[in-house]
C-alpha cells in the first residue's frame, strides 16, 4: 500500500464518489454557456456531445484501470511519475494544480455576479472573499465534510436538470403550460435542418464540448480517500456515459425542441424560459440559486483537487516537503491553505489587471485539461506494458478494446488541439501553453 493511502483518511462513501464524479462533469457552462455550442452546430450539437462522451468514457476507463489497481490520492500525477518519469509527474501535477487555481478564480468571481442579482449593493470582491473562507473551512475539516458538502450541492444541480428535462417533456408531449397543445419535435429540423452548419459545425464545436467535460478526471483523485475504491471507482466511471447522455444530451435536446436553435440563449437562460413556460413563479430566482450552488460545487472540488495534488507532489519529491504534513483529521491542510492564498491574490488581481491578462491565464487552464487527459492515456499504455501476462489477466477493471481505444482517444485529443488554432478565442492557448511548459521545465531543472 502506498504511503499516502496509509495516511489520508478513507472517509468517502460510494454515494460521495458518485456525486463528485457527477459534479465534476456538470458545470455552470450547461446552465448559461450551452448557447455558444448550440450556435456553432445547431441541433447536431447532440452528436458532438455523443462523440465527446465516448472519448471521455475511454479516458476515464484508462484512469479507472490504474486507479483500481493503485488507489492513490495524486492519481494521474502519481501514475505519470511512476510510468513516464519524474518530469512527467512534475509537469502533470503542477499544471493540474494551476488549472484548478484559475478555474477557482473564475468560479468565486461568478458567485459574486450571481449574488448581485439579489443584492446589488454587496461588492463582488466581498462575496468572493466570503466564499473562499467558507469553502476553505469545509476542506480543512476532513474529507467526509468535503464529501457531504459536495454530495448535497451536486444533488441540487442534478434535481434542477432532471426537473427541467421532465417539465420540458411535459410541454413537448402533453402541452403543459401551452394550452394543452403538444409542441412536438419539429424545431429539431425546421430551421435549416438538423445540421444547419454542416459537418464543419459539428467538428468546430468539439473543442468547446470537450472543455465542458473538464473535471470528470477528479474522480481518480478521490481514489486515495475512498472507503472501497475497488467498488466505488468502477461504478462512478461506468456511470459517466449515461450521465452525459441524460444531463447534456437530454437537457440540450429538450431546449432545442422547445425553442428554435437560433433563438436559444438570445432571451436569457433557456432553463429560466422552461420554468417560466410551465408557470412556475420565480423561475429566474430558482435558476440563480442553482447556478450559485453549481459554482460553489465546482470551487469546492477544485480546492479539494489542488490540495491533494500539492500533497502528492511533495511525496514524489516534485514539490516542497512542507506540503507532506497532514492535519490530525487527515486533510492536507498546508496544500489547501497555500491554494487558498493564491486564490485570495487572484480575487484582488481580478480587479487590478487588464481583462486580457486573465484571458491569457485561462488559456493555460484549457490546455491543462487536454494535457492531463493525454498523460492519463499515455501512462495507461506504459502501465500495461509494465505488467506480466499473468498480472494483466488479474487486472480487475480493464479498459475495453485495448490498445485501439487508447490510441483513438489520443488521436482525437491531438485533433482537438489542431482545431483550437482555427478558433480565435482559443488560439491564444497555443502560444501561452509552450511558455507555461518552458517555465515548468526550468523550475524542474533548478530543483534538480
C-alpha positions as CSV (number, residue, x, y, z in Angstrom):
1,X,0.0,0.0,0.0
2,X,1.3,3.5,-0.9
3,X,2.4,6.0,1.6
4,X,-0.4,8.4,1.0
5,X,-3.0,5.6,1.1
6,X,-2.0,4.9,4.7
7,X,-2.1,8.5,5.8
8,X,-5.0,10.1,4.1
9,X,-8.3,9.0,5.7
10,X,-10.6,6.9,3.6
11,X,-13.8,8.8,4.5
12,X,-15.6,8.9,1.1
13,X,-18.6,6.6,0.8
14,X,-19.8,5.3,-2.6
15,X,-22.6,8.0,-2.7
16,X,-19.9,10.7,-2.3
17,X,-17.8,9.3,-5.1
18,X,-20.8,9.1,-7.4
19,X,-21.8,12.7,-6.9
20,X,-18.2,14.0,-7.0
21,X,-17.9,12.4,-10.5
22,X,-21.3,13.8,-11.5
23,X,-20.5,17.3,-10.1
24,X,-17.2,17.3,-12.0
25,X,-18.9,16.8,-15.3
26,X,-21.8,19.3,-14.8
27,X,-20.6,22.8,-14.6
28,X,-22.1,26.3,-14.8
29,X,-21.5,26.0,-18.6
30,X,-24.5,23.8,-19.0
31,X,-26.8,26.4,-17.5
32,X,-25.6,29.5,-19.2
33,X,-22.7,28.5,-21.5
34,X,-24.6,25.9,-23.7
35,X,-25.9,28.5,-26.1
36,X,-22.4,29.1,-27.6
37,X,-22.0,25.5,-28.6
38,X,-25.6,25.4,-29.9
39,X,-24.9,28.4,-32.2
40,X,-21.9,26.5,-33.7
41,X,-23.7,23.3,-34.6
42,X,-27.4,23.7,-34.2
43,X,-29.4,20.6,-33.2
44,X,-26.4,18.4,-34.3
45,X,-24.6,19.6,-31.2
46,X,-26.2,16.4,-29.7
47,X,-23.9,14.3,-31.9
48,X,-20.9,16.4,-30.7
49,X,-21.7,15.6,-27.1
50,X,-22.2,11.9,-28.0
51,X,-18.7,11.8,-29.7
52,X,-17.1,13.7,-26.9
53,X,-18.8,11.5,-24.3
54,X,-17.4,8.3,-25.9
55,X,-13.8,9.8,-25.8
56,X,-14.3,10.9,-22.2
57,X,-15.5,7.4,-21.3
58,X,-12.3,5.9,-22.8
59,X,-10.1,8.4,-20.9
60,X,-12.0,7.6,-17.7
61,X,-11.7,3.9,-18.2
62,X,-7.9,4.3,-18.8
63,X,-7.7,6.2,-15.5
64,X,-10.0,3.7,-13.7
65,X,-7.8,0.7,-14.8
66,X,-4.9,2.3,-12.9
67,X,-6.9,3.8,-10.0
68,X,-8.5,0.5,-9.0
69,X,-5.1,-1.3,-9.1
70,X,-3.3,1.5,-7.4
71,X,-5.7,3.8,-5.5
72,X,-3.6,6.9,-4.6
73,X,-4.7,10.5,-4.0
74,X,-2.3,12.0,-6.6
75,X,-3.9,9.8,-9.2
76,X,-2.6,10.6,-12.7
77,X,0.3,12.7,-11.4
78,X,1.5,9.6,-9.5
79,X,1.0,7.3,-12.5
80,X,2.9,9.8,-14.7
81,X,5.7,9.9,-12.2
82,X,5.8,6.1,-11.9
83,X,5.4,5.1,-15.6
84,X,6.6,8.1,-17.6
85,X,9.3,9.5,-15.3
86,X,9.7,12.3,-12.7
87,X,9.4,15.2,-15.1
88,X,6.1,13.9,-16.4
89,X,4.8,13.7,-12.8
90,X,6.1,17.1,-12.1
91,X,4.6,18.7,-15.2
92,X,1.2,17.0,-14.8
93,X,0.8,17.8,-11.1
94,X,1.7,21.4,-11.2
95,X,-0.3,22.0,-14.4
96,X,-3.3,20.4,-12.9
97,X,-2.9,22.4,-9.7
98,X,-2.7,25.6,-11.7
99,X,-5.7,24.7,-13.7
100,X,-7.9,24.4,-10.6
101,X,-6.5,27.7,-9.3
102,X,-7.5,29.5,-12.5
103,X,-10.9,27.8,-12.6
104,X,-11.4,28.6,-8.9
105,X,-10.6,32.3,-9.6
106,X,-13.4,32.3,-12.2
107,X,-15.9,30.4,-10.0
108,X,-15.7,32.6,-6.9
109,X,-15.9,35.7,-9.2
110,X,-19.0,34.2,-10.8
111,X,-20.7,33.6,-7.4
112,X,-20.3,37.4,-6.8
113,X,-22.0,38.2,-10.0
114,X,-25.0,35.9,-9.2
115,X,-25.3,37.2,-5.7
116,X,-25.5,40.7,-7.1
117,X,-28.7,39.6,-8.9
118,X,-30.4,39.5,-5.5
119,X,-28.2,42.0,-3.5
120,X,-26.7,44.5,-6.0
121,X,-25.3,46.6,-3.1
122,X,-22.9,43.9,-2.0
123,X,-19.4,44.3,-3.6
124,X,-18.4,41.3,-5.7
125,X,-15.0,41.0,-4.0
126,X,-16.7,40.7,-0.6
127,X,-18.8,37.8,-1.8
128,X,-15.8,36.1,-3.4
129,X,-13.9,36.5,-0.1
130,X,-16.7,35.0,1.9
131,X,-17.0,32.0,-0.4
132,X,-13.2,31.5,-0.3
133,X,-13.3,31.4,3.5
134,X,-16.3,29.1,3.7
135,X,-15.0,26.5,1.2
136,X,-11.5,26.6,2.8
137,X,-13.1,25.8,6.2
138,X,-15.1,22.9,4.6
139,X,-11.9,21.4,3.1
140,X,-9.9,21.8,6.3
141,X,-12.4,19.9,8.4
142,X,-12.0,16.4,7.0
143,X,-12.6,14.5,3.8
144,X,-16.0,13.4,4.9
145,X,-17.1,17.0,5.4
146,X,-16.0,17.8,1.9
147,X,-17.8,14.7,0.6
148,X,-21.1,15.7,2.3
149,X,-20.9,19.3,1.1
150,X,-20.2,18.1,-2.5
151,X,-22.9,15.5,-2.3
152,X,-25.7,17.9,-1.5
153,X,-24.5,20.7,-3.8
154,X,-24.2,18.3,-6.7
155,X,-27.6,16.9,-5.8
156,X,-29.2,20.4,-6.3
157,X,-27.7,20.5,-9.8
158,X,-29.0,17.0,-10.6
159,X,-32.5,17.7,-9.3
160,X,-32.7,21.0,-11.3
161,X,-31.6,19.4,-14.6
162,X,-33.9,16.4,-14.1
163,X,-36.8,18.8,-13.3
164,X,-36.0,20.8,-16.4
165,X,-36.0,17.7,-18.6
166,X,-39.3,16.4,-17.2
167,X,-41.0,19.7,-17.4
168,X,-39.7,20.2,-20.9
169,X,-41.0,16.8,-22.0
170,X,-44.4,17.7,-20.4
171,X,-44.6,20.7,-22.7
172,X,-43.4,18.8,-25.7
173,X,-45.6,15.7,-25.4
174,X,-48.7,17.0,-23.4
175,X,-48.7,20.7,-24.0
176,X,-48.4,21.6,-20.3
177,X,-48.3,25.4,-20.0
178,X,-49.1,25.7,-23.7
179,X,-52.9,25.4,-23.5
180,X,-52.8,21.6,-23.8
181,X,-51.2,21.7,-27.3
182,X,-48.2,19.5,-27.6
183,X,-45.3,21.3,-29.2
184,X,-43.8,18.2,-31.0
185,X,-40.2,17.8,-32.2
186,X,-40.3,20.0,-35.4
187,X,-37.8,22.5,-34.1
188,X,-35.0,19.9,-34.4
189,X,-35.1,20.2,-38.2
190,X,-37.3,23.1,-39.1
191,X,-34.7,25.8,-39.1
192,X,-32.0,24.9,-41.6
193,X,-32.2,21.2,-40.9
194,X,-30.6,19.0,-38.1
195,X,-27.1,20.1,-39.3
196,X,-27.6,23.7,-40.3
197,X,-23.9,24.4,-40.3
198,X,-23.0,21.1,-41.9
199,X,-20.2,18.7,-40.7
200,X,-17.9,21.7,-40.1
201,X,-20.3,23.0,-37.4
202,X,-20.1,19.6,-35.5
203,X,-16.3,19.5,-35.9
204,X,-15.6,23.1,-34.7
205,X,-18.0,22.6,-31.7
206,X,-15.9,19.6,-30.4
207,X,-13.4,21.9,-28.8
208,X,-15.9,23.6,-26.6
209,X,-17.7,20.3,-25.9
210,X,-14.5,18.7,-24.7
211,X,-13.7,21.6,-22.4
212,X,-17.1,21.4,-20.9
213,X,-16.2,17.9,-19.6
214,X,-13.1,19.2,-17.7
215,X,-13.3,18.0,-14.1
216,X,-14.5,14.4,-14.7
217,X,-11.0,13.1,-14.0
218,X,-11.3,14.4,-10.4
219,X,-12.9,11.0,-9.6
220,X,-9.4,9.5,-9.9
221,X,-8.1,11.8,-7.2
222,X,-10.8,10.6,-4.8
223,X,-9.4,7.0,-5.0
224,X,-6.9,7.6,-2.3
225,X,-9.7,8.5,0.2
226,X,-12.4,6.2,-1.0
227,X,-13.5,3.6,1.6
228,X,-13.9,0.9,-1.1
229,X,-12.1,2.1,-4.3
230,X,-12.4,-1.3,-6.0
231,X,-16.2,-0.9,-5.9
232,X,-16.9,2.8,-6.0
233,X,-14.4,3.9,-8.7
234,X,-15.6,1.5,-11.4
235,X,-19.2,2.3,-10.6
236,X,-18.6,6.1,-10.8
237,X,-16.6,5.8,-14.1
238,X,-19.1,3.4,-15.8
239,X,-21.9,5.8,-15.0
240,X,-20.2,8.8,-16.6
241,X,-21.5,7.9,-20.1
242,X,-25.2,7.7,-19.2
243,X,-24.9,10.8,-17.1
244,X,-23.5,12.7,-20.1
245,X,-26.4,11.2,-22.2
246,X,-29.0,12.3,-19.7
247,X,-27.7,15.6,-18.5
248,X,-26.0,17.1,-21.5
249,X,-27.8,15.5,-24.5
250,X,-31.2,15.2,-22.6
251,X,-31.1,18.8,-21.4
252,X,-29.9,20.4,-24.6
253,X,-32.2,18.2,-26.7
254,X,-35.2,19.4,-24.7
255,X,-34.1,23.0,-25.1
256,X,-33.8,22.8,-28.9
257,X,-37.1,21.0,-29.2
258,X,-38.9,23.8,-27.2
259,X,-37.1,26.7,-28.9
260,X,-35.6,27.2,-32.4
261,X,-31.9,26.6,-32.0
262,X,-31.1,30.0,-33.4
263,X,-33.1,31.6,-30.6
264,X,-31.6,29.6,-27.7
265,X,-29.7,32.0,-25.4
266,X,-31.0,35.2,-27.0
267,X,-33.8,35.8,-24.5
268,X,-32.0,34.8,-21.2
269,X,-31.2,31.4,-19.9
270,X,-33.1,28.6,-21.6
271,X,-33.6,27.0,-18.2
272,X,-35.4,30.1,-17.0
273,X,-37.7,30.1,-20.0
274,X,-38.7,26.5,-19.5
275,X,-39.6,27.0,-15.8
276,X,-41.5,30.2,-16.8
277,X,-43.4,28.4,-19.6
278,X,-44.9,25.9,-17.1
279,X,-46.0,28.8,-14.9
280,X,-43.5,28.2,-12.0
281,X,-43.2,31.6,-10.2
282,X,-39.7,32.9,-9.5
283,X,-38.1,30.8,-12.3
284,X,-35.2,33.2,-12.6
285,X,-34.6,33.1,-8.8
286,X,-34.6,29.3,-8.8
287,X,-32.1,29.1,-11.6
288,X,-29.9,31.8,-10.0
289,X,-29.8,29.7,-6.8
290,X,-28.9,26.5,-8.8
291,X,-26.1,28.3,-10.7
292,X,-24.7,29.6,-7.4
293,X,-24.6,26.1,-6.0
294,X,-23.1,24.8,-9.2
295,X,-20.3,27.4,-8.9
296,X,-19.7,26.6,-5.2
297,X,-19.7,22.9,-6.0
298,X,-17.1,23.4,-8.8
299,X,-14.9,25.6,-6.5
300,X,-15.2,23.1,-3.6
301,X,-14.0,20.3,-6.0
302,X,-11.2,22.4,-7.3
303,X,-9.8,23.3,-3.8
304,X,-10.0,19.6,-2.9
305,X,-8.1,18.6,-6.0
306,X,-5.5,21.3,-5.7
307,X,-4.7,20.5,-2.1
308,X,-4.3,16.8,-2.8
309,X,-2.2,17.4,-5.8
310,X,0.3,19.5,-3.8
311,X,0.4,16.8,-1.1
312,X,1.1,14.2,-3.7
313,X,3.8,16.3,-5.5
314,X,5.6,16.5,-2.1
315,X,5.5,12.7,-1.8
316,X,7.1,12.4,-5.3
317,X,9.8,15.0,-4.4
318,X,8.3,17.1,-7.1
319,X,7.1,19.8,-4.6
320,X,8.2,21.2,-1.3
321,X,8.2,18.7,1.6
322,X,6.3,21.4,3.5
323,X,3.1,20.1,1.8
324,X,3.6,16.5,3.0
325,X,2.4,17.1,6.6
326,X,-1.2,16.3,7.2
327,X,-3.5,17.7,9.9
328,X,-4.8,15.5,12.8
329,X,-8.0,14.8,10.9
330,X,-6.1,13.6,7.8
331,X,-6.5,16.6,5.5
332,X,-3.6,18.1,3.5
333,X,-4.1,21.4,5.4
334,X,-0.9,23.2,4.2
335,X,-1.7,22.5,0.5
336,X,-5.3,23.7,0.9
337,X,-4.2,26.9,2.7
338,X,-1.5,27.5,0.1
339,X,-4.1,27.2,-2.7
340,X,-6.5,29.4,-0.9
341,X,-3.7,32.1,-0.5
342,X,-3.2,32.0,-4.3
343,X,-6.9,32.3,-4.8
344,X,-7.0,35.3,-2.4
345,X,-4.4,37.0,-4.6
346,X,-6.4,36.1,-7.7
347,X,-9.5,37.8,-6.3
348,X,-7.5,41.0,-5.8
349,X,-5.8,40.7,-9.2
350,X,-9.1,40.1,-11.0
351,X,-10.0,43.8,-10.3
352,X,-6.5,45.2,-11.0
353,X,-5.0,43.5,-14.0
354,X,-6.5,44.1,-17.5
355,X,-9.1,41.6,-18.6
356,X,-6.9,40.2,-21.4
357,X,-4.3,39.0,-18.9
358,X,-6.9,36.9,-17.2
359,X,-7.9,35.6,-20.6
360,X,-4.3,34.5,-21.3
361,X,-4.0,32.7,-17.9
362,X,-7.3,31.0,-18.5
363,X,-6.0,29.7,-21.9
364,X,-3.4,27.7,-19.9
365,X,-6.2,26.1,-17.9
366,X,-7.9,24.9,-21.1
367,X,-4.7,23.3,-22.4
368,X,-4.1,21.8,-18.9
369,X,-7.2,19.7,-19.2
370,X,-6.0,18.2,-22.6
371,X,-2.6,17.7,-21.0
372,X,-4.0,15.8,-18.1
373,X,-6.1,13.6,-20.3
374,X,-3.2,12.9,-22.7
375,X,-0.9,11.9,-19.8
376,X,-3.6,9.6,-18.4
377,X,-3.8,7.7,-21.7
378,X,0.0,7.5,-22.3
379,X,0.5,6.4,-18.6
380,X,-2.1,3.7,-19.1
381,X,-0.2,2.4,-22.1
382,X,3.0,2.2,-20.1
383,X,1.1,0.8,-17.1
384,X,0.0,-2.2,-19.3
385,X,3.5,-2.7,-20.8
386,X,5.0,-2.9,-17.3
387,X,2.8,-5.9,-16.4
388,X,3.5,-9.6,-17.0
389,X,0.9,-11.6,-18.8
390,X,-0.4,-13.1,-15.5
391,X,-0.7,-9.6,-14.0
392,X,-2.6,-8.3,-17.0
393,X,-5.1,-11.2,-16.6
394,X,-5.6,-10.2,-13.0
395,X,-6.5,-6.5,-13.7
396,X,-9.9,-6.0,-12.2
397,X,-11.2,-3.1,-14.3
398,X,-9.7,-3.3,-17.8
399,X,-10.3,-0.6,-20.5
400,X,-12.4,-2.0,-23.4
401,X,-10.8,-2.6,-26.8
402,X,-7.2,-2.0,-25.5
403,X,-4.9,-0.7,-27.1
404,X,-7.1,0.5,-30.0
405,X,-9.4,2.6,-27.8
406,X,-6.4,4.3,-26.1
407,X,-4.7,5.2,-29.4
408,X,-8.0,6.5,-30.9
409,X,-8.6,8.8,-27.9
410,X,-5.0,10.1,-28.2
411,X,-5.6,10.9,-31.9
412,X,-8.9,12.7,-31.0
413,X,-7.2,14.9,-28.4
414,X,-4.5,15.8,-30.9
415,X,-7.2,16.7,-33.4
416,X,-8.9,19.0,-30.8
417,X,-5.6,20.8,-30.2
418,X,-5.3,21.4,-34.0
419,X,-8.9,22.7,-34.1
420,X,-8.0,25.3,-31.4
421,X,-5.8,27.0,-34.0
422,X,-9.0,27.8,-36.0
423,X,-11.0,29.4,-33.2
424,X,-9.8,32.9,-32.3
425,X,-10.7,32.8,-28.6
426,X,-8.9,29.5,-28.2
427,X,-5.8,30.3,-30.4
428,X,-4.0,32.2,-27.7
429,X,-3.8,28.9,-25.7
430,X,-1.4,27.5,-28.3
431,X,1.0,30.4,-27.7
432,X,0.6,30.5,-23.9
433,X,1.0,26.7,-23.2
434,X,4.6,26.3,-24.5
435,X,5.6,29.3,-22.3
436,X,4.0,27.6,-19.3
437,X,5.7,24.3,-20.0
438,X,9.0,26.0,-20.5
439,X,8.6,27.7,-17.1
440,X,7.9,24.3,-15.5
441,X,10.9,22.7,-17.3
442,X,13.2,25.5,-16.0
443,X,11.8,25.1,-12.5
444,X,12.3,21.3,-12.6
445,X,15.9,21.7,-13.7
446,X,16.6,24.3,-11.0
447,X,15.0,21.9,-8.4
448,X,17.3,19.1,-9.6
